[in-house]
Amino acid sequence: MNELIEKAKKLKTASKKLAMLSAAEKNAALAKMADKISSEKTWILRENEKDIRIGKDNGLSASLLDRLLLMEERLDQIVDGIRQVISLEDPIGEIIESWERPNGLQIQTVRVPLGVIGMVYEARPNVTVDAACLCLKAGNAVLLRGSTSALNSNIALVKVMQDALAETLIPSDAVQLLEDTSRETAAEMFRLNQYLDVLIPRGGAGLIQSVIQNATVPVLETGVGNCHIFIDETAEEQMAIDIVLNAKLQRPSVCNAAETVLIHEKWLHTTALIRALEEKGVELRGDESLYANYSSIKPAIESDWEIEFLAPVLAIKLVRDVRDAIEHIDQYGTKHSEAIISKNQENVNLFFQAVDAAVLYHNASTRFTDGEQFGYGAEIGISTQKLHARGPMGLKAITTSKAIVRGEGQIRC
């Protein structure tokens, strides 16, 4: 029996036990996990250092190394995320709706776990813990398939979590890491309908498309973030500067960082924004009207409007008005997060109505598209699809429902 099938069988068995536990029992187990990660911090960081050294030797980009890197502060944030999930209301057993039929039947739909979730992701060890704690809280077992680049970190984190669960009522088998990261085994995992109830890919466009195109297991799709900020002619200048700097630079390597800024043509000769970006070391790639007026701006090529830079690089373009901005976003956006900075409520309303994205912002940074920032605790991913869940996915996004029907002897005529 290969590693994948052996672990998938364990997960299926564990999921049955996990689904029967109370909120208090699950929370107690999560608290053990948080404590154990804190107490094993030194070892976890040492294992992460191995991955960083290997990544540097293999020429990983600065943005990928940043995603891969764990440090004491980030581990503390991971532990805080677990404690936030503990504080959230358990969705399992929630009555979604209830009604009575004319024949006296009492019908309820209630929230239940999905079962076994397969998580496929890249180079972000924090996802290992975020996915595990969210899945467990929602009554799901989880098969984690991270990337080779984070293997030492993921092995350490899963070992610590399993050791913690061994002291609780949640079976330690409820969290499994697929250590075989070969493409062949991944392809087998994508077709493991007998054991997996859903797959969630989280990473770059290539990974997500590979899962979507090759999976027979249902996919809860997350998406890449080619996020835009539109600065309207009525925008307050300092607010626009502050939001753009935050959205681009607070953490450039993540999917909710801004990649393109669309500027109303009124702002062509207002240099404060351009100067502020240049002072922060941002490489600017602009359309013809911008690079013709600013020698520091490089000419943008077609691909600059399409990609996630995940680095301190920003595409900028002048637009005639809000409709022109909407047209650009419609052509190049990835339905993730889009923002408008404006004092004109009519333009804001049009932007909100016309732009198709999971999250839309008025006068705020796109960096808030995050499970914790939305009050969900950790997140399982950010969905850009339209079925089942959209936007940051918390506990309810990884549940389903079943109908409970109570009668007094009714039969159908």
Buried (B, 14 or more C-beta within 10 A) or exposed (E): EEEBBEBBBBBBBBBEBBBEBEBEEBBBBBBBBBBBBBEBBEEBBEBBBEBBEBBEEEEBEEBBBBBBBBEEEBBEEBBBBBBBBBEBEBBBEBEBEEEEEEEEEEBBBBBBBBBBBBBBBBBBBBBBBBBBBBBBBBBBBBBBBBBBBBBBBBBBBBBBBBBBBEEBBBBBBBBBBBBBBEEEBBEBBBEBEEBBBBBBBBBBEEBBEBBBEBBEBBBBBBBBBBBBBBBBBBBBEEBBBBBBBBBBBBBBBBBBBBBBBBBBEBBBEBEEBBEBBBEEEBBBBBBEEBBEBBEEBBEBEEEBBBBBBBBBBBBBBBBEBBEBBBBBBEEBBBBBBBBBBBEBEEBBEBBBEBBEBBBBBBBBBBBBBBBBEBEBBBBBBBBBBEEBBBBBBBBBBBBEBEEEEEEEEEEEE
